[in-house]
Each structure stands twice: as C-alpha cells, then as structure tokens.
Amino acid sequence: MPALLLVLFVVMPLVELYVLLKVGGLVGVLPTIGLLLVASFLGAWLVRREGARTWEAFRRAMDEGRVPARETADGALVIFGGALLLTPGFVSDVLGLLCVLPPTRALVRGLVMGVVTAHIAPLRWFEAGRVGVRRAQRVQRYAAKRADKKRAANAAPPAQLPPE
C-alpha cells in the first residue's frame, strides 16, 4: 500500500510534469494548454455519455432481477476515469480514456476484478472457515445440552423413603 501511495502522489505527478514539458517544448505553451482544455471538455462529454449508458444498464439489470455486478464495476470505472480525464495532464487523460471507453473499460474491468478476487477470495474462505467452526461448536454445545437433559429425564427417580 505505501508503494501505491508513493506512485500516486510522487511518481505520477513527476511523470505528468515531464510529459507536459516535452509536449510544451514540441508544440509550444499555448497549444499545450489548448490541448489540455480540449481533452478536459471532451473527457467531460464522454464521461457524461458513458455514465448515462452505464446507469441505464444498471437499471435494466435491476429491473430484470439480476445482481448488477458488471454494471456497478463499470460505473466505478467511469467515475474513476472521469476524475482522471478532468485532471490536467496527458498521462492521466490516457488512463482516464482506458477506464471510460467501453472496449478498453471491459479489459480494465477484467484486470481489476482479477486483482480484487485474488486478494479478497482468500479472506472469504478464511472468514467462512471461522464461521463454520463457530457454528459447528455451537451445534455441538446445543447437542450436548440436549443429551444432558434427556439423560436427566430418563434417570430413575430417587428412592422414596417409607412413611413413618
């Protein structure tokens, strides 16, 4: 996790700055600023369009009674991609487009779901194992209590003393 934070907050801005300076050196300052503005406006339009499509797919899945897992993942990727597209920088724009455009979003979704499944599935099995053990222990205690009550009920009554 610390390595991811280092990449996000230190390496990524440095890469963005490097690419901005290189593009600015090639085409000039004003065209670079213009490209960034055009990319932001086109990105906002694209996010709005894909967000509406994703929302419609989500509602359709709910109406059909399906769990909207793919649609939810797509919605999260569109939001994340939109944030990247609105962030100034060419590298973030490319990453944002990968998350927003439907063909590449499907690839990114597959990668993300693979990573998430690899990290969460072992936790689920661990939790299920713990819950299963606890449930088995409760069942054993309950069965032991019932057996004790049966034994006590079937035991011979104490001998009565003759009246005096």
Sine and cosine of phi, psi and omega as CSV:
sin_phi,cos_phi,sin_psi,cos_psi,sin_omega,cos_omega
0.00,0.00,-0.69,0.72,0.04,-1.00
-0.88,0.48,-0.54,0.84,0.03,-1.00
-0.92,0.39,-0.63,0.78,0.04,-1.00
-0.90,0.44,-0.68,0.73,0.04,-1.00
-0.90,0.44,-0.62,0.78,0.05,-1.00
-0.88,0.47,-0.69,0.72,0.02,-1.00
-0.90,0.43,-0.70,0.71,-0.06,-1.00
-0.92,0.40,-0.66,0.75,-0.15,-0.99
-0.98,-0.20,-0.23,0.97,-0.01,-1.00
-0.87,-0.49,-0.83,0.56,-0.11,-0.99
-0.94,0.33,-0.71,0.71,-0.06,-1.00
-0.87,0.49,-0.74,0.67,0.05,-1.00
-0.88,0.48,-0.58,0.82,0.04,-1.00
-0.92,0.40,-0.64,0.77,0.05,-1.00
-0.91,0.42,-0.69,0.73,0.03,-1.00
-0.87,0.50,-0.71,0.71,0.00,-1.00
-0.89,0.46,-0.68,0.73,0.02,-1.00
-0.87,0.49,-0.74,0.67,-0.02,-1.00
-0.91,0.42,-0.65,0.76,0.03,-1.00
-0.87,0.48,-0.69,0.73,0.01,-1.00
-0.91,0.41,-0.64,0.77,0.02,-1.00
-0.91,0.41,-0.72,0.69,0.01,-1.00
-0.91,0.42,-0.68,0.74,0.04,-1.00
-0.87,0.49,-0.60,0.80,0.04,-1.00
-0.93,0.36,-0.52,0.86,-0.01,-1.00
-0.99,0.17,-0.71,0.70,-0.12,-0.99
-0.94,-0.35,-0.23,0.97,-0.02,-1.00
0.96,-0.27,0.22,-0.98,-0.10,-1.00
-0.95,0.31,-0.79,0.61,-0.06,-1.00
-0.89,0.45,-0.70,0.72,0.07,-1.00
-0.88,0.48,-0.57,0.82,0.03,-1.00
-0.90,0.43,-0.72,0.69,0.03,-1.00
-0.88,0.47,-0.65,0.76,0.05,-1.00
-0.88,0.48,-0.68,0.73,0.04,-1.00
-0.88,0.47,-0.66,0.75,0.02,-1.00
-0.90,0.43,-0.66,0.75,0.02,-1.00
-0.92,0.40,-0.70,0.72,0.02,-1.00
-0.88,0.47,-0.68,0.73,0.01,-1.00
-0.88,0.47,-0.63,0.77,0.01,-1.00
-0.92,0.39,-0.69,0.73,0.00,-1.00
-0.92,0.38,-0.70,0.71,0.05,-1.00
-0.90,0.44,-0.61,0.79,0.05,-1.00
-0.90,0.44,-0.67,0.74,0.03,-1.00
-0.89,0.46,-0.68,0.74,0.02,-1.00
-0.89,0.45,-0.70,0.72,-0.02,-1.00
-0.91,0.42,-0.65,0.76,0.01,-1.00
-0.90,0.43,-0.65,0.76,0.02,-1.00
-0.89,0.46,-0.71,0.71,-0.01,-1.00
-0.90,0.43,-0.77,0.64,-0.03,-1.00
-0.94,0.34,-0.53,0.84,0.07,-1.00
-0.90,0.45,-0.67,0.75,0.04,-1.00
-0.90,0.43,-0.67,0.75,0.03,-1.00
-0.90,0.44,-0.68,0.74,0.00,-1.00
-0.91,0.41,-0.65,0.76,0.02,-1.00
-0.89,0.45,-0.66,0.75,0.02,-1.00
-0.90,0.44,-0.65,0.76,0.05,-1.00
-0.90,0.43,-0.62,0.79,0.04,-1.00
-0.89,0.46,-0.75,0.66,-0.01,-1.00
-0.90,0.45,-0.64,0.77,0.02,-1.00
-0.89,0.46,-0.67,0.74,0.03,-1.00
-0.89,0.46,-0.66,0.75,0.02,-1.00
-0.91,0.41,-0.66,0.75,0.02,-1.00
-0.90,0.44,-0.55,0.83,0.02,-1.00
-0.99,0.16,-0.10,0.99,0.00,-1.00
0.99,0.17,0.30,0.95,0.03,-1.00
-1.00,-0.06,0.43,-0.90,0.14,-0.99
-0.97,0.23,0.84,-0.54,-0.09,-1.00
-0.99,0.10,0.84,0.54,-0.06,-1.00
-0.92,0.40,-0.77,0.64,-0.01,-1.00
-0.90,0.44,-0.65,0.76,-0.03,-1.00
-0.92,0.39,-0.61,0.79,0.04,-1.00
-0.92,0.40,-0.68,0.73,0.05,-1.00
-0.89,0.46,-0.66,0.75,0.04,-1.00
-0.88,0.47,-0.67,0.74,0.03,-1.00
-0.88,0.48,-0.67,0.74,0.03,-1.00
-0.90,0.43,-0.65,0.76,0.01,-1.00
-0.93,0.37,-0.59,0.80,0.04,-1.00
-0.91,0.42,-0.67,0.74,0.03,-1.00
-0.90,0.44,-0.72,0.69,0.01,-1.00
-0.89,0.45,-0.70,0.72,0.03,-1.00
-0.90,0.44,-0.61,0.79,0.05,-1.00
-0.89,0.46,-0.66,0.75,0.05,-1.00
-0.89,0.45,-0.64,0.77,0.03,-1.00
-0.93,0.37,-0.62,0.79,0.00,-1.00
-0.93,0.37,-0.53,0.85,0.00,-1.00
-0.99,0.12,-0.24,0.97,0.06,-1.00
-0.98,0.21,0.77,-0.64,-0.01,-1.00
-0.92,0.40,0.77,-0.64,0.03,-1.00
0.56,-0.83,0.56,-0.83,-0.05,-1.00
-0.98,0.18,-0.57,0.82,0.01,-1.00
-0.92,0.39,-0.70,0.72,0.03,-1.00
-0.91,0.41,-0.53,0.85,0.06,-1.00
-0.90,0.43,-0.67,0.74,0.02,-1.00
-0.91,0.42,-0.70,0.71,0.03,-1.00
-0.90,0.44,-0.63,0.78,0.04,-1.00
-0.90,0.44,-0.67,0.74,0.05,-1.00
-0.88,0.48,-0.61,0.79,0.04,-1.00
-0.87,0.48,-0.55,0.83,-0.01,-1.00
-0.99,0.12,-0.40,0.92,-0.12,-0.99
-0.99,-0.13,-0.66,0.75,-0.04,-1.00
-0.93,0.37,0.74,-0.67,-0.12,-0.99
-0.82,0.57,-0.71,0.70,-0.04,-1.00
-0.91,0.42,-0.69,0.73,-0.01,-1.00
-0.97,0.22,-0.47,0.88,0.05,-1.00
-0.89,0.46,-0.61,0.80,0.04,-1.00
-0.89,0.46,-0.64,0.77,0.04,-1.00
-0.92,0.40,-0.71,0.71,0.00,-1.00
-0.90,0.44,-0.66,0.75,0.02,-1.00
-0.86,0.51,-0.69,0.73,0.03,-1.00
-0.88,0.47,-0.67,0.74,0.03,-1.00
-0.91,0.42,-0.73,0.69,-0.03,-1.00
-0.90,0.44,-0.70,0.71,-0.01,-1.00
-0.90,0.43,-0.57,0.82,0.06,-1.00
-0.90,0.43,-0.68,0.73,0.02,-1.00
-0.92,0.39,-0.71,0.70,-0.02,-1.00
-0.89,0.45,-0.70,0.71,0.00,-1.00
-0.89,0.45,-0.63,0.77,-0.01,-1.00
-0.91,0.41,-0.52,0.85,-0.03,-1.00
-1.00,-0.01,-0.48,0.88,-0.09,-1.00
-0.99,-0.10,-0.55,0.83,-0.04,-1.00
-0.83,0.56,-0.70,0.72,0.04,-1.00
-0.88,0.47,-0.57,0.82,0.03,-1.00
-0.91,0.41,-0.64,0.77,0.02,-1.00
-0.89,0.46,-0.70,0.71,0.00,-1.00
-0.90,0.44,-0.62,0.78,0.02,-1.00
-0.90,0.44,-0.73,0.68,0.01,-1.00
-0.89,0.45,-0.70,0.71,0.00,-1.00
-0.88,0.48,-0.62,0.79,0.04,-1.00
-0.90,0.43,-0.68,0.74,0.02,-1.00
-0.91,0.42,-0.68,0.73,0.02,-1.00
-0.90,0.44,-0.67,0.74,0.01,-1.00
-0.88,0.47,-0.66,0.75,0.01,-1.00
-0.91,0.41,-0.71,0.71,0.01,-1.00
-0.88,0.47,-0.67,0.74,0.00,-1.00
-0.90,0.44,-0.68,0.74,0.01,-1.00
-0.89,0.46,-0.63,0.77,0.03,-1.00
-0.91,0.42,-0.64,0.77,0.04,-1.00
-0.90,0.44,-0.67,0.74,0.01,-1.00
-0.89,0.45,-0.66,0.75,0.02,-1.00
-0.89,0.45,-0.68,0.73,0.02,-1.00
-0.90,0.44,-0.67,0.74,0.00,-1.00
-0.89,0.46,-0.70,0.71,0.00,-1.00
-0.90,0.44,-0.63,0.78,0.01,-1.00
-0.91,0.42,-0.65,0.76,0.03,-1.00
-0.90,0.44,-0.68,0.73,0.01,-1.00
-0.90,0.44,-0.66,0.75,0.01,-1.00
-0.90,0.43,-0.64,0.77,0.03,-1.00
-0.89,0.45,-0.67,0.74,0.01,-1.00
-0.90,0.43,-0.63,0.77,0.02,-1.00
-0.91,0.42,-0.70,0.72,0.01,-1.00
-0.88,0.48,-0.66,0.75,-0.01,-1.00
-0.92,0.39,-0.60,0.80,-0.01,-1.00
-0.95,0.31,-0.56,0.83,-0.03,-1.00
-1.00,0.06,-0.14,0.99,-0.02,-1.00
-0.92,0.39,0.50,-0.87,0.00,-1.00
-0.91,0.41,0.64,-0.77,0.02,-1.00
-0.93,0.38,0.44,-0.90,-0.01,-1.00
-0.90,0.44,0.55,-0.84,-0.02,-1.00
-0.91,0.41,0.66,-0.75,0.01,-1.00
-1.00,-0.06,0.61,-0.79,0.03,-1.00
-0.99,0.17,0.60,-0.80,0.04,-1.00
-0.91,0.41,0.53,-0.85,0.00,-1.00
-0.91,0.41,0.47,-0.88,-0.03,-1.00
-0.99,-0.17,0.00,0.00,0.00,0.00
